[in-house]
C-alpha cells in the first residue's frame, strides 16, 4: 500500500489533461519532497487490526524533531517511532518515540514493534537474540525468543522502577465514575519505569469495563504542574491481570496495550500479594479488549519479586507499508 501526497514537478510547461498550463515563475530552487517510508505494525497481537498499532520510520535521519512531532500528530496513533543511528556503541540503533502531543522517554509497544521492524528489515540480523535500543530513558535490552510460531516473541527489559505517591481510594473511585466498594482494599499508587502510571486495582472485569477517566477526572487526582500520568485500572485474574489504561494527558483517550506500564503492574501486584513473586513466574496481562483491540502482554519475573529484572514480551503483526512525501 502506498500513501502520501504527490507534488507536481515545476517545469517550463506542464500538461494537465488536454489543457496546456504554464508553470508559475519561481525564484531560486524548488526542493523536491522527501519520501519517508514507514511501516505500520500491530503490537502485542498475532491478529491484524488488534493489539496496539504503531508506525515505524526505519530511516529517520533526515527528519528533525519538529517534523517528527507533526508526523505523529498526522498519523494520530498512540505512538510513532523513528529509527536513527545510535550514539552508544552498546546499542543497535537509536529510537525516538512520539505520541500525537509529546515525545516519550520510553514506551513499551514502540520498543517491541521497533525491534520487530529491525529484524524484518535486516537492520539487526534475524539470528540475533540479544541487542539493545537507545531511547531517551537509556539503553533498553531486547531478547528475541524464536519458537514454533512464524514470528518471534520479543521481550524488553523494563527500565528501573520508581515508587511514587499513594492515592486516596475514594478520590480515585470518583475520578473513574465508580463507587468506593468497586475498588479493592489496596491503596492506588504511582509507579514509573519512565512513564508515570497510577495503578488502581478493582474487584472484577465488569468494573474494569465500566471505568473511565477524562482530563477533568485526571486533574482531580494528579498534580497538573508535574508530568501527566497514565491511569491503569486492572483486576487480578488467575494468571495475571485484565486491564485498561487511560492517558488523556498524553493525548491518548485509551491505550490498547501499554508495555511501559506492564512491568510496574507486575511489581505492584507482587508487592500486594496479588501474584506470585517467585523467580521465573510468567504472567499474562490482557488489555484493550473493551475497546475492540485485544492485546496480550507476557511478563517474565527474573529473581525473587523481580529483583533481577522484569521482562515484558509480545508478538507483532505487520499490516501496512507506506510512503509519506514531505
LUMDODREN-668202 format. One line per 3 residues: number of its first residue (from 1); their letters; for each residue x, y, z of C-alpha. Coordinates in nm, 2 decimals. Layout:
REM LUMDODREN-668202
NUM> a> X:Y:Z; ...
This chain:
REM LUMDODREN-668202
1> xxx> 0.00:0.00:0.00; 0.14:0.34:-0.09; 0.02:0.66:0.07
4> xxx> 0.12:1.03:0.06; 0.06:1.34:-0.13; 0.25:1.39:-0.46
7> xxx> 0.36:1.74:-0.55; 0.37:1.81:-0.93; 0.71:1.90:-1.07
10> xxx> 0.76:2.25:-1.20; 0.90:2.29:-1.54; 0.86:2.53:-1.83
13> xxx> 0.52:2.39:-1.90; 0.31:2.11:-1.76; 0.03:1.91:-1.92
16> xxx> -0.30:1.87:-1.73; -0.54:1.66:-1.94; -0.56:1.84:-2.28
19> xxx> -0.50:2.18:-2.13; -0.15:2.33:-2.16; -0.07:2.52:-1.83
22> xxx> 0.23:2.75:-1.78; 0.42:2.69:-1.47; 0.45:2.98:-1.22
25> xxx> 0.77:3.18:-1.20; 0.97:3.07:-0.90; 1.28:3.24:-0.78
28> xxx> 1.56:3.01:-0.66; 1.55:2.64:-0.65; 1.23:2.44:-0.55
31> xxx> 1.32:2.15:-0.33; 1.17:1.82:-0.43; 0.97:1.65:-0.15
34> xxx> 1.14:1.38:0.06; 0.99:1.04:0.05; 0.98:0.89:0.40
37> xxx> 0.89:0.52:0.41; 0.72:0.38:0.71; 0.56:0.06:0.83
40> xxx> 0.26:0.00:1.04; 0.25:-0.29:1.28; 0.01:-0.42:1.54
43> xxx> 0.19:-0.49:1.86; 0.10:-0.74:2.13; -0.11:-0.95:1.90
46> xxx> -0.09:-1.22:1.64; -0.40:-1.10:1.46; -0.41:-0.79:1.23
49> xxx> -0.62:-0.50:1.35; -0.59:-0.59:1.71; -0.33:-0.50:1.96
52> xxx> -0.17:-0.15:1.96; -0.10:0.00:1.62; 0.25:0.16:1.57
55> xxx> 0.41:0.34:1.28; 0.78:0.29:1.24; 1.01:0.51:1.02
58> xxx> 1.32:0.29:0.96; 1.53:0.57:0.81; 1.46:0.89:1.00
61> xxx> 1.80:1.06:0.99; 1.66:1.34:0.77; 1.35:1.41:0.99
64> xxx> 1.40:1.68:1.25; 1.24:1.69:1.59; 0.96:1.93:1.49
67> xxx> 0.87:1.72:1.19; 0.87:1.40:1.39; 0.61:1.55:1.62
70> xxx> 0.40:1.68:1.33; 0.41:1.34:1.16; 0.30:1.17:1.49
73> xxx> 0.01:1.41:1.51; -0.09:1.35:1.15; -0.09:0.97:1.19
76> xxx> -0.27:1.00:1.52; -0.17:0.66:1.65; -0.09:0.61:2.02
79> xxx> 0.28:0.64:1.93; 0.51:0.67:1.62; 0.87:0.56:1.63
82> xxx> 1.17:0.69:1.44; 1.49:0.49:1.39; 1.82:0.68:1.40
85> xxx> 2.19:0.58:1.43; 2.28:0.51:1.79; 2.52:0.73:1.98
88> xxx> 2.62:0.45:2.21; 2.83:0.15:2.09; 2.63:-0.09:2.30
91> xxx> 2.30:-0.01:2.12; 2.19:-0.13:1.77; 2.00:0.19:1.69
94> xxx> 1.86:0.50:1.85; 1.48:0.53:1.87; 1.27:0.85:1.92
97> xxx> 0.91:0.79:2.03; 0.62:1.04:1.99; 0.26:1.04:2.09
100> xxx> 0.03:1.29:1.90; 0.12:1.56:2.15; 0.47:1.49:2.30
103> xxx> 0.79:1.29:2.30; 0.82:0.99:2.53; 1.14:0.89:2.71
106> xxx> 1.03:0.52:2.70; 0.72:0.33:2.57; 0.67:-0.04:2.55
109> xxx> 0.48:-0.12:2.24; 0.70:0.11:2.03; 1.00:-0.07:2.17
112> xxx> 0.87:-0.41:2.09; 0.74:-0.30:1.75; 1.06:-0.13:1.65
115> xxx> 1.26:-0.44:1.75; 1.04:-0.64:1.52; 1.09:-0.40:1.23
118> xxx> 1.47:-0.40:1.28; 1.46:-0.78:1.24; 1.23:-0.78:0.94
121> xxx> 1.43:-0.51:0.76; 1.76:-0.68:0.83; 1.90:-0.38:1.02
124> xxx> 1.95:-0.63:1.30; 2.03:-0.99:1.18; 1.74:-1.22:1.23
127> xxx> 1.96:-1.47:1.41; 2.05:-1.21:1.68; 1.88:-1.30:2.01
130> xxx> 2.01:-1.01:2.22; 2.05:-0.64:2.14; 1.96:-0.30:2.28
133> xxx> 1.78:0.01:2.17; 1.89:0.36:2.27; 1.59:0.55:2.40
136> xxx> 1.56:0.87:2.60; 1.54:0.66:2.92; 1.87:0.49:2.83
139> xxx> 1.95:0.15:2.67; 1.66:-0.09:2.66; 1.76:-0.45:2.64
142> xxx> 1.58:-0.67:2.39; 1.56:-1.05:2.39; 1.42:-1.25:2.09
145> xxx> 1.27:-1.58:2.15; 1.21:-1.80:1.84; 0.97:-2.09:1.87
148> xxx> 0.74:-2.29:1.66; 0.53:-1.98:1.55; 0.62:-1.80:1.24
151> xxx> 0.71:-1.48:1.42; 0.93:-1.43:1.73; 0.82:-1.35:2.08
154> xxx> 1.01:-1.02:2.15; 1.09:-0.92:2.51; 1.21:-0.59:2.66
157> xxx> 1.38:-0.55:2.99; 1.18:-0.30:3.20; 1.39:0.00:3.30
160> xxx> 1.45:0.06:3.67; 1.13:0.13:3.87; 1.05:0.42:4.08
163> xxx> 0.78:0.40:4.35; 0.57:0.72:4.38; 0.29:0.86:4.59
166> xxx> -0.01:0.67:4.72; -0.36:0.79:4.63; -0.69:0.81:4.82
169> xxx> -0.92:0.52:4.71; -1.24:0.73:4.73; -1.09:1.01:4.51
172> xxx> -0.98:0.76:4.26; -1.32:0.58:4.25; -1.49:0.91:4.19
175> xxx> -1.25:1.01:3.92; -1.33:0.68:3.74; -1.70:0.71:3.78
178> xxx> -1.70:0.42:4.03; -1.82:0.35:4.38; -1.57:0.31:4.66
181> xxx> -1.66:-0.06:4.71; -1.58:-0.12:4.34; -1.21:-0.09:4.43
184> xxx> -1.01:-0.35:4.60; -0.89:-0.27:4.96; -0.55:-0.17:4.83
187> xxx> -0.43:0.19:4.80; -0.37:0.30:4.44; -0.01:0.40:4.38
190> xxx> 0.20:0.57:4.11; 0.49:0.35:3.98; 0.71:0.45:3.69
193> xxx> 0.96:0.29:3.46; 1.00:0.62:3.27; 0.62:0.65:3.21
196> xxx> 0.44:0.75:3.54; 0.14:0.53:3.59; -0.12:0.52:3.87
199> xxx> -0.23:0.17:3.94; -0.59:0.13:4.06; -0.70:-0.23:4.14
202> xxx> -1.07:-0.31:4.12; -1.28:-0.61:4.21; -1.37:-0.77:3.87
205> xxx> -1.36:-0.74:3.49; -1.70:-0.58:3.47; -1.58:-0.30:3.69
208> xxx> -1.27:-0.25:3.47; -1.50:-0.22:3.17; -1.72:0.04:3.34
211> xxx> -1.43:0.26:3.44; -1.34:0.57:3.25; -1.14:0.89:3.32
214> xxx> -1.12:1.21:3.12; -0.90:1.52:3.16; -1.12:1.66:3.44
217> xxx> -1.11:1.33:3.63; -0.73:1.31:3.59; -0.69:1.66:3.73
220> xxx> -0.88:1.56:4.04; -0.62:1.30:4.13; -0.29:1.44:3.99
223> xxx> -0.07:1.74:4.02; -0.12:1.92:3.69; 0.21:2.11:3.74
226> xxx> 0.40:1.79:3.70; 0.44:1.54:3.41; 0.10:1.39:3.33
229> xxx> 0.04:1.03:3.45; -0.13:0.73:3.29; -0.42:0.58:3.48
232> xxx> -0.41:0.20:3.48; -0.73:0.02:3.60; -0.70:-0.36:3.65
235> xxx> -0.83:-0.67:3.82; -0.63:-0.98:3.90; -0.71:-1.30:3.70
238> xxx> -0.59:-1.65:3.76; -0.27:-1.60:3.56; -0.22:-1.22:3.56
241> xxx> -0.45:-0.92:3.50; -0.73:-0.78:3.29; -0.68:-0.41:3.24
244> xxx> -0.74:-0.08:3.07; -0.52:0.23:3.05; -0.62:0.60:3.01
247> xxx> -0.38:0.88:2.93; -0.57:1.20:2.84; -0.26:1.40:2.94
250> xxx> -0.07:1.24:2.66; -0.34:1.29:2.40; -0.45:0.92:2.43
253> xxx> -0.81:0.86:2.54; -0.74:0.49:2.59; -0.44:0.28:2.51
256> xxx> -0.49:-0.07:2.37; -0.16:-0.20:2.52; 0.09:-0.03:2.75
259> xxx> 0.42:-0.22:2.77; 0.59:0.05:2.97; 0.33:0.01:3.24
262> xxx> 0.32:-0.37:3.25; 0.65:-0.42:3.43; 0.54:-0.17:3.70
265> xxx> 0.20:-0.35:3.71; 0.37:-0.68:3.78; 0.58:-0.51:4.06
268> xxx> 0.27:-0.36:4.21; 0.08:-0.69:4.21; 0.37:-0.88:4.36
271> xxx> 0.41:-0.62:4.63; 0.05:-0.67:4.73; 0.04:-1.05:4.70
274> xxx> -0.19:-1.05:4.40; 0.05:-1.27:4.20; 0.35:-1.49:4.29
277> xxx> 0.69:-1.32:4.31; 0.88:-1.65:4.27; 1.17:-1.64:4.02
280> xxx> 1.07:-1.74:3.67; 0.70:-1.66:3.73; 0.52:-1.59:3.40
283> xxx> 0.20:-1.38:3.38; -0.03:-1.25:3.11; -0.19:-0.91:3.10
286> xxx> -0.50:-0.87:2.88; -0.56:-0.51:2.78; -0.77:-0.33:2.51
289> xxx> -1.05:-0.58:2.49; -1.32:-0.34:2.59; -1.22:-0.10:2.30
292> xxx> -1.20:-0.38:2.05; -0.82:-0.40:2.03; -0.75:-0.71:2.24
295> xxx> -0.38:-0.72:2.34; -0.18:-0.99:2.51; 0.13:-0.89:2.71
298> xxx> 0.35:-1.15:2.86; 0.55:-1.09:3.18; 0.86:-1.28:3.30
301> xxx> 0.97:-1.23:3.66; 1.35:-1.26:3.70; 1.47:-1.32:4.05
304> xxx> 1.25:-1.31:4.36; 0.99:-1.03:4.32; 1.17:-0.92:4.01
307> xxx> 1.50:-0.83:4.19; 1.69:-0.93:3.87; 1.45:-0.76:3.64
310> xxx> 1.11:-0.78:3.48; 1.07:-0.87:3.11; 0.76:-0.77:2.91
313> xxx> 0.70:-0.95:2.58; 0.47:-0.98:2.29; 0.41:-1.08:1.93
316> xxx> 0.40:-0.83:1.64; 0.19:-0.84:1.32; 0.28:-0.63:1.02
319> xxx> -0.02:-0.47:0.85; 0.09:-0.19:0.61; 0.38:-0.02:0.43
322> xxx> 0.35:0.34:0.31; 0.54:0.65:0.20; 0.49:1.00:0.33
325> xx> 0.61:1.27:0.09; 0.71:1.59:0.27
